[in-house]
Amino acid sequence: MATIQHEIAIGTFRYSKHFPESPRAELFDDARAASATVGDVLNRYLEGLKPSLEYSTYRDYESAVRHHLQPAFGNIPLRELGTRQIREWIAGLVISAKRINNILIPLRGMLADAYADGLIERDPMDRIRNLTVRTEEPDPFTPEEKHAILAACTDPQHRNLFQFAFWTGLRTSELIALEWKDIDWRRGVARVRRASVRKHIKATKTRAGERDVMLLPPALEALNAQRQHTELRHGRVFYNPRTSEPWETDGQIRKTAWTHILRRAGVRYRNPYQTRHTFASTLLSAGENPMWVAQQMGHKDWAMIRKVYGRWIPEVDPAAGQKIKQLFCDRPVTKLSPNYTNSDQALILKKIGEILEDPAYSEVWSGLDKIEVLRKLVEAAGIEPASANPPPLALHAYPTLLI
């Protein structure tokens, strides 16, 4: 190491002398490096990264190099590329700031490596920072819009897909990759373990993305309705009814189904990802624990939940969750006997039925666990249970009441 540092300092370092077996030896030999163009080095840089990148990431880098970086800088000698050239090129681009930042990733990486390896005296990207990207606010659908969207689905498989999306918060890529073997009917969860990106199956976006998502009643309803269409194929859950094959990309869903359904429903257009935002905002507005919501969404902690969905958290929005609180506080308490007699059970069912018939609270109850919703309904009905366990008869009647 001392020898290499000394040779770099006096200008006599040759990469191929010290690392003759390295795939970079030919590229970084002084004679070749002196005439190397930006395009040459970018291509070799990409080849070196290929084994370590996800397929979708490599495709993004390759697209950036082929369509943007090669046309702009490909023929320029590497040692002549300057900061001013890059700045002027960026200023002339008419694409989004986020896209520009993504295009700069392979250029930034290649130049950093070239500088570290002594190919260039300074890194021209050193003083170029990423552009500021304005994060779009979530724009969730209202309960009325959700109803209109599902009602406008003329194909039952479309309805099943979007109803499941609204009530699980899965990313579109995760919905596409979901398989029947991922459904744990006994525990009532969907195991999210993979995603489909550009028709290739990959691991979830992050380690936290591998999660078990609780199947709330509307999600279970959608799954049960979908079983007749695809379960016997023992593969993917959701299929494109036009092709009778699994959905391939989010673009395919958007162009062949989602856009037309929103138009028929008369609902202002938002992309399918807003079903995920709708799921999160619904749970938070109902007063669910943000940590639990973060787990359901696949975030490693609730920092992202607070940052993105803060205005739907009750402590931030005083109006959120007030319907539940009002239900719990405004009804008189009815004492029940310890043994839950038949008359007690009948009273419970009658009072719970009255509450469930109120459309103002349907969204609230749909966001809760089955056992928990029964306990809350019993409490909301003004009944003080004689024990911690819910009445068996009422528990048995729960699915009928909810429907």
N, C-alpha and C positions, 0 to 999 in steps of 0.2 A: 504493500500500500504506500509506503514512504517513497519507493522508487517511482511508482506511477504518479504520485503527487508532484515529485520533483520534475519528472519529464513534462508534465502538463505545464508547470511553472516556467520552464525554459523553452517550451514549444517543440519538444522532440517526441512527444507521446504518440505512439501508434497502437491503435486498438488491436490490430491483427497480430502484433508481436506478443502481447500479453494474453490474448484470448483467441488463439488460432482456431479453436473448435466452435466458437460462438457463431450462430447464424448471422450475427451482425458484423462479423469480421470483414467480409468482403465490402459491405457498405461503408464501414467506418475506417477503412484503409485510407490514409491521407490522400493518395493519388486519386482515388475515386471520389472521396468526399469533396474534394476541391471543385469538381465539376457537377456534383449531384444537384438536381433540381428539386424544388419543393414537391413536385408531383412524384418524383422517384422515391423520395423519403417517405411521403405520405403512404404510398402503396406498400412499402416494406413495413412501415409502422403498423398498418392494418393487418398485414399477414401475421406479424408477430403477436397481435392481440387476439386473433381469431380463436385459438384454442381456449382462451380463458373467458370469453364473453358469451352471454346468453345470445341465442340466435337473433332475437328481436333487437337487442342492443347493437350487435354487429351490423345488422341491416341498416339501422339508423346511421351509424358511423359511415358505412359504405355509401349510403345515399348522400350524406353531407359532402363526402369527398368527391363523388362523381359529379353531382349536379351543381355544387357551389365552389368548393375549394380548388378543384382541378381547373375549371374554366377561369377562375380568377388569378391563381398563383402557380399553376402547374408548370409553366415553362420558365419561371424565374429561378435563377440559381439560388440555392438555399442560403448562401452567405450574403446574398444581396437583398433578401426580404427584410423590410423595415417596418417599424411601428406605424409610421405615417401612411404607408400603403394599406396596411390593414385597417386603420381608422377610416380612411377615405372610402374603402370598399364597404365597410359596415354602414357608413352614413348613406350610401346609395341603395341599400337594400330596402325593399318594400314589403317585408314580411314581419311577422310579430316578433317582439323582443324575446319571447321564450324560444321561438324557432331559431333566432340568431344565436342565442346562447348555446343551444344544442349543436348547431353547426360548428361553433368554435371549439367544442370539446376535443375532437380529434386533432385539430390544428394546434390547440394549446398543449395537448399531450405530446405530440410529435416534437414540437419546438423545445419543450422542457427536457425531453430525452436528448435531443440534439445538443443542447447547451450542456447538460450534465456529462455527455460523452466527448465534449471538446470539439464538436463539429462546427459550432458557431461561437463567436466571442461574447455575444449577449443574446438574451431571449427577447425577441421583439414583442412578445405577448405579455411581458413582465408588467407593463404599465397599462394594459388594457383590461378593464374590469367587465364583468358581466353586466348587461343592461338590466335595469329595474323592471321586474315583471309584476304587473298588477294582478293580484289574485281575485278571481271573480267570486262574488258572494254567492252562497247557496241560494237557489231559487226553487224551493220545494213546491210540490203540488198541494193544493188545498184538498180537504176531504171531498168536496163537491167535484173538483177536477178529477180526482182519482176515480170516483164513481162514474163520471162521464167517460173517462178513458176506457175503463173496463167494459162499460156498456156498449162502447163503439167497436169492440173487438168482434168482428163477424166470424172469425175462426176461433174455435175453442182453445186451440194450442197457443194462439197469441194471447188470449186472456190468461191462460194458465201461467205463461212466462212472465207477463207483466204484473200479475197479482202476486206471484212469488217474489218478484223483484221488489215490489213496494213493501213487502212485509218481511224481508230478510236483509235488505241492504247490501246484497252481493254486488260486486263490480260486474259489468257486462262480461268481461273475460272469464270471471269465475262462474257465472251463470252458464256460459257456453260449455265450459269444461266439466260441469257437475254431472256425476254419474249416479245411477241408482244404488250402487254399492256404497255411496257416500251418505245415504239416508239411513239413519238409525231410528227406526220406527219405535223401538222400545223406549229409548231415552227422549224421543221427540226432538232430535237435533239433525242438522245437516253438517257433515264434516267437510270443511273447505280445505282442500289440500293442493289444488292446482288451478292454473288459469290457461286460457287459450289466447295466444298472441300471434297474429299473422298466421293463423292456421297451425301453429306449433304449440304443443302442450309444454308448459314449463311450471316450475314451482311458483307459489304465490309471491307477490311483490316483495314481501318482507317475511321474516320468521314469525312475527306476530300475526301475519296474514293467515297462517295455518291455525284454524280455529273451529270450534263447534258453535254453530249458530242455532239458537232456540227457534223451533218451528212454531210460531204463533198460529192461532186457529185459521186465519185467512191463508197463510202459507201452506198449512196442512191440507186445507181444502183444495188449493191449486194443485198440490202434488197428487192427491187422490184422484182428481179429475184428469190428470195427465197420465196416470197409470195405464189406462186403456189404450193410449196412443203409442207408448214407447217402452213400457216396462219389460215386455217379453223379449225385447232386443238385447237386454242385459248390458246396455252401454250408457250412452248419454241420456239425460233426462229430457232435455228440450230439443225438439227437431223443427226444422223449417218445413211447414206443411206444403209449401210449393214444390220442394224437391224430395220430400220424405227422407231427408238426410239431416244429420246434426247441423246446427248453425255453425258457420265457419268464422265469421268476423262480426265485430260490432257494427261495421258499416253495412253489412248485409241486413242485419236486424233493423237498423235505422232507415235504410232506403226502401226496403220491401214491406215493412210492417209499421214501425213506429210513426213515421211521418204521416202516412195515410190515416192511421187511427186517430191521431191528434186532430187532423183536419176534419174528419167526420165528427169528432166529439166537440168541435168548436173551442178547443182549448189552446191557449197561447203556446207556441212551440218552445220547448226546452229539450235538451238532449236526454237520452235514456239514463245518463248518469245521475240525473236529478231524482230518479227513483231511490237512489242510495241516500241522497240528502233528505228526501221525504221520510224515509225510514228513521233516520237519526233524529230529525226534528220532532217527529211524532212521539218517539219514546221520551225524549227530553222534556217535551211540553207536558207529558203525562206525569212527570216527576220521577222518572227512573234514574237510578244512580249513574252519574256520568262515567264512572269507572267500568260499570257493567256494559254500558253502551259502547265504550271504547273497545272492550273485548269483543262484543258482537260485530263491530265494524272492522276489526283486524288491526287496530292501532296498539302500539306497545304500551302506551300510557294515555291518560286523558288530556294531555296538553293540547293535542290536535283538536280534540272535541271542544275544549274551552275556546280555542282560538277560532275555529271555524263555525261552531254552533252555539257560541256563548249566549246569543240573544234568545235562544230557546230554553235555556236552563232557568228553572223557576227563580233562583236567587238573583238572576240578572233581569229576568222579565217578571215583574210581580204578578202579571195577569196569568202566567202559565201555571197550570195545575189547579187553578181556583175551583174548577168544576168538581173535581174530586173532593177537595177540602169542604166545599159547600155540602156535598152529599153526605159526608161523614159527620158534619157538625149540626146540620139543621133538622135531623129527624129524631123523634122521641125514642127512648130505649124501651124495648120490650124484653122482659125477663123470660127465659126458657127453663123448663125443668131439666134436671141433670140427665134424664134418660131420653130426651128428644122424643116425645110421644108423637103419634101420627098427626095429631092436631097441630103440634109444633112444626112438624115437617111441612105440612100443608101451608101453614102461615108463612114459612120461609119461602117456599116456592111462589106463593102468591105475591109477596112483597118484592122478591127478586124479579119476577116477571114484569111487575109494574115499572121497575127501574129500567130493565132492559128494553122495554118498549119505547122509552124516551130516546129519540134519535140523537139528541144533543150529546149523549154519553157513549154512543156506540164506538167511536174512535178510541176513547179512553180504555174501555174494557178490552178491546181487541189487542191492546199492547201489553197485556199482562199474562203471567203464567196461569195455567188452568186452576191450580189449587189456590194460588194467591187471589185470583179474581173472585173465586167463590167466597173466600174469607172477607174480601173487601165488600162484596155485594151484601153478604149477611150483615156486616157492620153498617153499610150504607142504608140497609133496609130498617135500621133502628132496632136490631136484635142483638142482644148480648149473649153470646154462646156460653153454655155452661161448662164447656171443656175446650181444649185447644184444637181438637180435631173437628173438621167440618162434618155436618150431618151426612150420613151415607146416602140417603135418598136424594138430597139436594145435589150431592156430587155426581150421582148417577144421571140426574136430570140436566146437568150443566150443558152438554153439547146441544140438546134440544132447545134449551133456553137461548143459547147464544145464536143459533141459526135463526 
